Amino acid sequence: MTALVLTLLFPLVGVLLLGVIGHWRYAGGVNLVICTVTFATALFMAIDIFQHGPLLSTGKLFYIDAFNVYLILLNAFVGMTTAVFSGPYMAHEVAIGRVDDGRMRLYYSMYQGFLFTMLVALSTNNLGVLWVSIEGATLATVLLVSLYRTRESIEAGWKYFIICGVGISQALFGTILVYFAAEQTLPGQDEGLLWTVLQEHADKMDSGVMALAFVFLLVGYGTKVGLVPLHNWLPDAHSEGPTPMSAILSGLLLNIALYAIIRFKMLVDPALGNHLAGNLMMGFGMLSFSVAGLLLHRQKDVKRMFSYSSIEHMGLMTFAFGIGGPLATFGALLHMIVHSLTKSAIFITVGHAAHIAGSQAIGQIRGLIRTQPLVGWGLLIGTCAIAGLPPFGVFTSEFLLFNATIKSYPWLAAPLVLGLTIAFAGLFRNLQPMVYGEPPVDQQPIVANMWPVVLHLALVLWLGISIPTVLAQWLNQATLMIVGQGVL
């Protein structure tokens, strides 16, 4: 319990501390120290959960199990490695006059606020607190998206706020419906929003109300996931906000919203006794990765291009969780890890590439492998990994999903492969000139910290070659929780 308290306490203290000293020269180092300590406490908590099983706090407000603890650890890890990149990146933004002292305080404070709200969302047992935390993460992200105060960034921030605000209101109504169904099953009790209590009585809850609730929840939290046609905010948010924000937004926040949908699906399935929730998720997932794959071909901004790649992969994960079954679920859980690691590495590399070229336009980024080979190789290898080429972990998780599709819905295998092929082509038609093209005469190398990229891609490669036994058992425990059976 102490580890959980500390994991939540350090980023909360960071919000207050960096709100005061965020403009100091060493604020980036302070931010990194806070993130490192948060990761250390999260790692200690994860080891304890793995060895001794789920943790339910006094008062039942927090609940940690095999499903959410690995996401908590992933959030803390990516938050820490992105902080390594964030300090020098934001110092460069100050040097070129894009942000002033006030905005630096806002940036670092909201960086920690973003991590804090996501960690609360993952660790809470209360479905109402889950909603509040995801809304808090939305507000923190709005301030980060509009940090530069340009016309485009303010427009992107408002679009994000309005679209996700409407979406999150749908999720609130869905949560209220779940509470209404719980009150009919648990009369006279005040535990109608506690997930552990609802799970015990899920099969007794009104099926009609729960079906309607899941529709609102899928639309509401699906907006945060970036599911088509609710995705319009995501490319703008990526392209106009600071690159470190893109790394944690794409690598972490989208996972949190999908996590919320899965938690509710685990309540809806026993109540309905059928596959309605899974069918809805499969439909939204298939639509999302198919449309995103096509839109990849039309992008002229490198960050927008990889944001559509995020939509594609979140659609793929939603599709996998919709299929259900141990193989698809295990593959989706693995895909959450490898996508987060790979996409955050790519956005870090893209941030360096944009600084080298002085632009995010794909047409202006040329010949990176000649100008700065480490950045060029990072972008090339990262793109190969996210495109699903072997032996990277994305290939492994997509292969598991393909096998699960063949087993359960063989008629969907063809559109699945077609969508992945279209996305693959969309990525590589733009990658070749950025990496191997003729560099502009004024394109100069910069000081680039590529250690987070090297670490992330090395981990993704490792997970593609051999999944460690500890992680496999961990994911198997989560699979057992979600579908009632594992793959090991």
C-alpha positions as CSV (number, residue, x, y, z in Angstrom):
1,M,0.0,0.0,0.0
2,T,2.9,2.4,0.8
3,A,4.3,1.9,-2.8
4,L,0.9,2.9,-4.3
5,V,0.7,6.0,-2.1
6,L,4.2,7.1,-3.1
7,T,3.5,6.3,-6.8
8,L,0.6,8.8,-6.7
9,L,2.2,11.2,-4.3
10,F,5.4,12.1,-6.2
11,P,3.7,13.3,-9.4
12,L,1.2,15.3,-7.3
13,V,4.0,17.0,-5.4
14,G,5.7,17.5,-8.8
15,V,2.6,19.4,-10.1
16,L,3.0,21.9,-7.2
17,L,6.8,22.1,-7.2
18,L,7.3,22.5,-10.9
19,G,4.4,25.0,-11.1
20,V,6.7,27.3,-9.0
21,I,10.2,26.4,-10.3
22,G,9.4,25.1,-13.8
23,H,11.2,28.0,-15.5
24,W,14.5,27.3,-13.7
25,R,17.5,26.0,-15.6
26,Y,17.4,22.7,-13.7
27,A,13.6,22.2,-13.9
28,G,14.1,19.5,-16.5
29,G,16.4,17.6,-14.1
30,V,13.9,18.0,-11.3
31,N,11.1,16.6,-13.6
32,L,13.3,13.7,-14.5
33,V,14.1,12.9,-10.8
34,I,10.4,12.9,-9.9
35,C,9.6,10.6,-12.8
36,T,12.5,8.3,-11.9
37,V,11.3,8.0,-8.3
38,T,7.8,7.4,-9.4
39,F,9.0,4.6,-11.7
40,A,11.0,3.0,-8.8
41,T,7.9,3.0,-6.5
42,A,5.7,1.6,-9.3
43,L,8.3,-1.2,-10.0
44,F,8.3,-2.1,-6.3
45,M,4.5,-2.2,-6.3
46,A,4.4,-4.3,-9.4
47,I,6.8,-6.9,-7.9
48,D,4.6,-7.1,-4.8
49,I,1.4,-7.6,-6.8
50,F,3.1,-10.2,-9.0
51,Q,4.2,-12.1,-5.9
52,H,1.3,-11.7,-3.6
53,G,-1.8,-11.1,-5.8
54,P,-4.3,-8.1,-6.1
55,L,-4.3,-5.3,-3.6
56,L,-7.5,-3.6,-2.4
57,S,-7.0,-0.5,-0.3
58,T,-8.8,0.4,2.9
59,G,-12.1,1.9,1.9
60,K,-11.9,0.1,-1.4
61,L,-11.0,3.3,-3.3
62,F,-8.0,1.7,-5.0
63,Y,-7.6,-1.7,-6.5
64,I,-4.4,-3.0,-8.1
65,D,-4.3,-6.3,-10.0
66,A,-2.4,-8.0,-12.8
67,F,-4.3,-6.0,-15.5
68,N,-3.7,-2.4,-14.3
69,V,-0.4,-2.8,-12.5
70,Y,1.5,-3.5,-15.7
71,L,0.0,-0.4,-17.3
72,I,0.9,1.6,-14.2
73,L,4.5,0.4,-14.6
74,L,4.5,1.1,-18.4
75,N,3.1,4.6,-17.7
76,A,5.8,5.4,-15.2
77,F,8.6,4.0,-17.4
78,V,7.6,5.9,-20.5
79,G,7.0,9.0,-18.4
80,M,10.6,8.7,-17.1
81,T,12.2,8.1,-20.5
82,T,10.3,10.9,-22.1
83,A,11.4,13.2,-19.3
84,V,15.0,12.4,-20.4
85,F,14.2,13.7,-23.8
86,S,11.9,16.5,-22.6
87,G,14.5,18.6,-20.7
88,P,16.9,19.3,-23.7
89,Y,13.9,19.6,-26.1
90,M,12.2,22.3,-24.1
91,A,15.5,24.0,-23.5
92,H,15.8,24.3,-27.3
93,E,12.3,25.7,-27.5
94,V,13.2,28.4,-25.0
95,A,16.4,29.2,-26.9
96,I,14.5,29.8,-30.2
97,G,11.9,31.8,-28.4
98,R,8.8,29.6,-28.8
99,V,8.1,29.5,-25.0
100,D,8.7,31.9,-22.1
101,D,9.1,31.3,-18.3
102,G,5.4,31.2,-17.6
103,R,4.8,28.6,-20.3
104,M,7.7,26.5,-19.0
105,R,6.2,26.4,-15.6
106,L,2.9,25.4,-17.1
107,Y,4.5,22.7,-19.3
108,Y,6.4,21.0,-16.5
109,S,3.5,21.3,-14.0
110,M,1.1,19.8,-16.5
111,Y,3.5,17.1,-17.5
112,Q,3.4,15.8,-13.9
113,G,-0.3,16.5,-13.7
114,F,-0.9,14.4,-16.8
115,L,1.0,11.5,-15.3
116,F,-0.7,11.8,-12.0
117,T,-4.2,11.7,-13.4
118,M,-3.4,8.7,-15.6
119,L,-2.0,6.8,-12.6
120,V,-5.1,7.6,-10.6
121,A,-7.3,6.4,-13.5
122,L,-5.4,3.1,-13.6
123,S,-5.3,2.5,-9.9
124,T,-8.8,3.5,-8.8
125,N,-11.5,1.0,-8.0
126,N,-14.3,3.6,-8.3
127,L,-15.8,4.0,-11.7
128,G,-16.7,7.6,-10.9
129,V,-13.1,8.5,-10.0
130,L,-12.0,6.8,-13.2
131,W,-14.1,9.2,-15.2
132,V,-12.9,12.2,-13.2
133,S,-9.3,11.2,-13.7
134,I,-9.6,10.8,-17.4
135,E,-11.3,14.1,-17.6
136,G,-8.4,15.6,-15.6
137,A,-6.0,14.1,-18.0
138,T,-8.0,15.7,-20.8
139,L,-7.7,19.1,-19.2
140,A,-4.0,18.8,-18.6
141,T,-3.5,17.7,-22.3
142,V,-5.5,20.7,-23.5
143,L,-3.1,23.1,-21.8
144,L,-0.1,21.2,-23.3
145,V,-1.5,21.1,-26.8
146,S,-2.1,24.9,-26.8
147,L,1.3,25.6,-25.1
148,Y,2.8,27.6,-28.0
149,R,-0.3,29.9,-28.2
150,T,-0.2,30.1,-32.0
151,R,-3.5,30.3,-33.9
152,E,-3.1,26.6,-35.0
153,S,-2.3,25.3,-31.5
154,I,-5.2,27.2,-29.8
155,E,-7.5,25.8,-32.5
156,A,-6.2,22.3,-31.9
157,G,-6.6,22.7,-28.1
158,W,-10.2,23.9,-28.5
159,K,-11.0,21.1,-30.9
160,Y,-9.5,18.6,-28.5
161,F,-11.5,20.1,-25.6
162,I,-14.8,20.3,-27.4
163,I,-14.7,16.8,-29.1
164,C,-13.3,15.0,-26.1
165,G,-15.6,17.0,-23.8
166,V,-18.6,15.8,-25.7
167,G,-17.2,12.3,-25.7
168,I,-16.4,12.2,-22.0
169,S,-20.0,13.4,-21.3
170,Q,-21.3,10.3,-23.1
171,A,-19.0,8.2,-20.9
172,L,-20.4,9.9,-17.8
173,F,-24.0,9.1,-18.9
174,G,-22.9,5.5,-19.4
175,T,-21.3,5.4,-16.0
176,I,-24.6,6.7,-14.5
177,L,-26.5,3.9,-16.2
178,V,-24.2,1.3,-14.8
179,Y,-24.7,2.8,-11.3
180,F,-28.5,2.7,-11.9
181,A,-28.3,-1.0,-12.9
182,A,-26.1,-1.7,-9.8
183,E,-28.6,0.0,-7.5
184,Q,-31.3,-2.3,-8.7
185,T,-29.1,-5.3,-7.8
186,L,-27.5,-3.9,-4.7
187,P,-30.4,-2.0,-2.9
188,G,-29.5,0.0,0.1
189,Q,-25.7,-0.2,-0.5
190,D,-23.4,2.7,-1.3
191,E,-20.9,0.6,-3.4
192,G,-22.6,0.8,-6.7
193,L,-19.5,2.3,-8.4
194,L,-16.9,0.0,-7.0
195,W,-15.6,-2.2,-9.8
196,T,-14.7,-5.1,-7.4
197,V,-18.3,-5.2,-6.1
198,L,-19.9,-4.8,-9.5
199,Q,-17.8,-7.7,-10.9
200,E,-19.2,-10.0,-8.2
201,H,-22.8,-9.2,-9.2
202,A,-22.4,-8.4,-12.9
203,D,-24.5,-11.4,-14.0
204,K,-27.4,-10.2,-12.0
205,M,-27.5,-6.7,-13.4
206,D,-30.2,-5.6,-15.9
207,S,-29.1,-6.6,-19.4
208,G,-31.0,-3.9,-21.2
209,V,-29.6,-1.1,-19.1
210,M,-26.0,-2.5,-19.3
211,A,-26.2,-2.8,-23.1
212,L,-27.3,0.8,-23.4
213,A,-24.6,1.9,-20.9
214,F,-21.9,0.2,-22.9
215,V,-22.9,2.0,-26.1
216,F,-22.5,5.3,-24.4
217,L,-19.3,4.2,-22.7
218,L,-17.8,2.9,-26.0
219,V,-18.6,6.1,-27.8
220,G,-17.4,8.3,-24.9
221,Y,-14.2,6.6,-24.0
222,G,-13.7,5.6,-27.7
223,T,-13.4,9.3,-28.4
224,K,-10.3,9.4,-26.1
225,V,-9.0,6.2,-27.7
226,G,-9.2,7.9,-31.1
227,L,-11.6,5.5,-32.7
228,V,-13.0,6.5,-36.1
229,P,-15.2,8.6,-36.6
230,L,-14.4,10.2,-33.2
231,H,-10.7,10.7,-34.1
232,N,-10.6,14.2,-35.5
233,W,-8.9,15.8,-32.5
234,L,-5.9,13.5,-32.4
235,P,-3.9,14.5,-35.5
236,D,-4.3,18.2,-34.6
237,A,-3.3,17.7,-31.0
238,H,-0.1,15.8,-32.1
239,S,0.9,18.2,-34.8
240,E,0.5,21.4,-32.7
241,G,1.7,20.4,-29.2
242,P,5.2,19.9,-27.9
243,T,6.7,16.6,-29.1
244,P,7.2,15.2,-25.6
245,M,3.5,15.6,-25.1
246,S,2.9,13.6,-28.3
247,A,5.1,10.8,-27.0
248,I,3.1,10.4,-23.8
249,L,-0.2,11.1,-25.4
250,S,0.1,8.5,-28.1
251,G,2.0,6.0,-25.9
252,L,0.0,6.3,-22.7
253,L,-3.3,8.3,-22.7
254,L,-4.9,6.3,-25.5
255,N,-4.2,3.1,-23.5
256,I,-5.9,4.5,-20.4
257,A,-9.2,5.1,-22.3
258,L,-9.0,1.6,-23.8
259,Y,-8.4,0.2,-20.4
260,A,-11.6,1.9,-19.1
261,I,-13.6,0.3,-22.0
262,I,-12.2,-3.1,-21.1
263,R,-13.0,-2.7,-17.4
264,F,-16.7,-2.0,-18.4
265,K,-16.7,-4.8,-20.9
266,M,-15.8,-7.2,-18.1
267,L,-19.0,-6.1,-16.4
268,V,-21.2,-6.0,-19.5
269,D,-20.4,-9.5,-20.8
270,P,-21.8,-11.4,-17.8
271,A,-24.8,-9.2,-17.6
272,L,-25.7,-9.7,-21.3
273,G,-24.6,-13.3,-21.7
274,N,-23.7,-12.6,-25.3
275,H,-21.0,-11.1,-27.5
276,L,-22.7,-7.7,-28.2
277,A,-20.0,-5.6,-26.5
278,G,-17.3,-7.5,-28.4
279,N,-19.1,-7.1,-31.7
280,L,-19.3,-3.4,-31.2
281,M,-15.6,-3.2,-30.4
282,M,-14.7,-5.3,-33.4
283,G,-16.7,-3.0,-35.7
284,F,-15.2,0.2,-34.4
285,G,-11.7,-1.3,-34.3
286,M,-11.9,-2.6,-37.9
287,L,-13.3,0.8,-39.1
288,S,-10.6,2.7,-37.3
289,F,-7.5,0.8,-38.5
290,S,-8.9,0.6,-42.1
291,V,-9.6,4.4,-42.4
292,A,-6.4,5.4,-40.6
293,G,-4.4,3.3,-42.9
294,L,-5.9,5.0,-45.9
295,L,-5.4,8.5,-44.4
296,L,-1.7,7.8,-43.8
297,H,-1.1,8.2,-47.5
298,R,-2.4,11.8,-47.5
299,Q,-0.4,13.4,-44.7
300,K,2.2,16.1,-45.3
301,D,3.1,16.7,-41.6
302,V,5.3,14.0,-40.0
303,K,3.6,14.2,-36.6
304,R,0.2,14.0,-38.2
305,M,1.3,10.9,-40.1
306,F,2.4,9.0,-37.0
307,S,-0.8,10.2,-35.2
308,Y,-2.8,8.3,-37.8
309,S,-0.6,5.4,-37.2
310,S,-1.6,5.6,-33.5
311,I,-5.3,5.6,-34.6
312,E,-4.6,2.5,-36.7
313,H,-3.0,0.6,-33.8
314,M,-5.6,1.6,-31.2
315,G,-8.2,0.3,-33.7
316,L,-6.2,-2.9,-33.9
317,M,-6.2,-3.3,-30.2
318,T,-9.9,-2.5,-29.9
319,F,-10.6,-5.2,-32.5
320,A,-8.5,-7.7,-30.7
321,F,-10.2,-7.1,-27.3
322,G,-13.5,-7.3,-29.2
323,I,-12.7,-10.8,-30.5
324,G,-12.0,-11.9,-26.9
325,G,-10.6,-15.3,-26.1
326,P,-7.2,-15.9,-24.6
327,L,-5.1,-15.6,-27.7
328,A,-6.5,-12.3,-29.0
329,T,-6.5,-10.8,-25.5
330,F,-2.9,-11.9,-24.7
331,G,-1.9,-10.4,-28.1
332,A,-3.8,-7.1,-27.4
333,L,-2.1,-6.8,-24.0
334,L,1.3,-7.4,-25.5
335,H,0.4,-4.9,-28.3
336,M,-0.3,-2.2,-25.7
337,I,3.2,-2.5,-24.4
338,V,5.1,-2.7,-27.7
339,H,3.0,0.1,-29.3
340,S,3.6,2.4,-26.4
341,L,7.3,1.8,-26.4
342,T,7.7,2.1,-30.2
343,K,5.5,5.1,-30.7
344,S,7.0,7.1,-27.9
345,A,10.5,6.3,-29.4
346,I,9.3,7.4,-32.9
347,F,7.9,10.8,-31.6
348,I,11.2,11.5,-29.8
349,T,13.0,10.8,-33.0
350,V,10.5,12.9,-35.0
351,G,11.1,15.8,-32.5
352,H,14.8,15.7,-33.3
353,A,14.2,15.4,-37.0
354,A,11.9,18.5,-36.9
355,H,14.6,20.5,-35.1
356,I,17.2,19.4,-37.7
357,A,15.0,20.5,-40.6
358,G,13.4,23.4,-38.8
359,S,10.0,22.1,-39.9
360,Q,7.5,19.2,-39.3
361,A,6.7,19.1,-43.0
362,I,7.6,15.8,-44.6
363,G,8.8,17.6,-47.7
364,Q,11.3,19.6,-45.7
365,I,12.8,16.6,-43.8
366,R,15.3,15.0,-46.1
367,G,18.5,12.9,-45.8
368,L,18.5,12.4,-42.1
369,I,20.9,9.5,-42.3
370,R,23.5,11.8,-43.9
371,T,22.9,14.8,-41.7
372,Q,22.6,13.0,-38.4
373,P,22.9,9.2,-38.8
374,L,21.7,8.2,-35.4
375,V,18.4,10.2,-35.8
376,G,18.0,8.8,-39.3
377,W,18.6,5.2,-38.2
378,G,16.2,5.8,-35.2
379,L,13.4,6.9,-37.5
380,L,14.1,4.0,-39.9
381,I,14.2,1.3,-37.3
382,G,11.3,2.8,-35.3
383,T,9.1,2.8,-38.5
384,C,10.1,-0.7,-39.3
385,A,9.1,-1.8,-35.8
386,I,5.7,0.0,-35.8
387,A,4.9,-1.3,-39.3
388,G,5.1,-4.8,-37.9
389,L,8.2,-6.1,-39.5
390,P,9.9,-9.1,-37.8
391,P,11.6,-9.6,-35.4
392,F,10.1,-6.7,-33.5
393,G,7.5,-7.1,-30.8
394,V,4.7,-5.5,-32.9
395,F,5.1,-8.3,-35.4
396,T,4.6,-10.9,-32.6
397,S,1.5,-9.3,-31.2
398,E,0.0,-8.8,-34.7
399,F,0.8,-12.4,-35.5
400,L,-1.1,-13.5,-32.4
401,L,-4.0,-11.4,-33.4
402,F,-4.0,-12.8,-36.9
403,N,-4.0,-16.3,-35.5
404,A,-6.9,-15.5,-33.2
405,T,-8.8,-13.9,-36.1
406,I,-8.3,-17.0,-38.3
407,K,-9.5,-19.2,-35.4
408,S,-12.6,-17.2,-34.5
409,Y,-13.6,-15.1,-37.6
410,P,-11.7,-16.4,-40.6
411,W,-13.7,-14.2,-43.0
412,L,-12.2,-11.1,-41.3
413,A,-8.6,-12.2,-41.9
414,A,-8.5,-10.8,-45.5
415,P,-9.6,-7.2,-44.5
416,L,-7.3,-7.4,-41.5
417,V,-4.3,-8.1,-43.7
418,L,-5.4,-5.6,-46.3
419,G,-5.6,-2.9,-43.7
420,L,-2.2,-3.7,-42.3
421,T,-0.7,-3.7,-45.9
422,I,-2.2,-0.3,-46.7
423,A,-0.8,1.2,-43.5
424,F,2.6,-0.3,-44.2
425,A,2.7,1.3,-47.6
426,G,1.5,4.7,-46.2
427,L,4.4,4.8,-43.8
428,F,7.2,3.7,-46.1
429,R,6.2,5.9,-49.1
430,N,7.1,8.9,-46.9
431,L,9.9,7.3,-44.9
432,Q,12.4,6.7,-47.8
433,P,13.0,10.4,-48.8
434,M,13.1,11.5,-45.1
435,V,15.9,9.1,-44.4
436,Y,17.7,8.6,-47.7
437,G,16.8,11.7,-49.7
438,E,19.1,14.5,-50.6
439,P,19.4,16.8,-47.5
440,P,19.0,20.5,-47.9
441,V,22.2,22.5,-47.9
442,D,21.1,24.4,-44.7
443,Q,20.2,21.2,-42.8
444,Q,22.6,20.9,-39.8
445,P,23.0,18.3,-37.1
446,I,21.8,19.1,-33.6
447,V,22.5,17.9,-30.1
448,A,20.2,14.9,-29.9
449,N,19.6,12.6,-26.9
450,M,18.7,9.3,-28.5
451,W,19.2,7.1,-25.4
452,P,15.4,6.8,-24.7
453,V,14.9,5.7,-28.4
454,V,17.7,3.1,-28.2
455,L,16.3,1.7,-24.9
456,H,12.7,1.5,-26.2
457,L,13.5,-0.1,-29.5
458,A,15.9,-2.6,-27.8
459,L,13.0,-3.6,-25.5
460,V,10.6,-3.9,-28.5
461,L,13.2,-6.1,-30.3
462,W,13.7,-8.2,-27.2
463,L,9.9,-8.8,-26.9
464,G,9.8,-9.8,-30.5
465,I,12.6,-12.4,-30.1
466,S,11.7,-13.8,-26.7
467,I,9.0,-12.7,-24.2
468,P,10.5,-13.0,-20.7
469,T,8.9,-15.6,-18.6
470,V,7.9,-13.1,-15.9
471,L,6.2,-10.8,-18.4
472,A,4.5,-13.8,-20.1
473,Q,3.1,-15.0,-16.7
474,W,2.1,-11.4,-15.9
475,L,0.1,-11.0,-19.1
476,N,-1.4,-14.4,-18.7
477,Q,-2.7,-13.4,-15.3
478,A,-4.3,-10.4,-16.9
479,T,-5.7,-12.5,-19.7
480,L,-7.2,-14.9,-17.1
481,M,-8.9,-11.9,-15.4
482,I,-10.4,-10.5,-18.6
483,V,-11.6,-13.7,-20.3
484,G,-11.5,-16.3,-17.6
485,Q,-8.8,-18.4,-19.2
486,G,-5.1,-17.9,-20.1
487,V,-2.8,-19.1,-22.9
488,L,-0.1,-20.6,-20.8
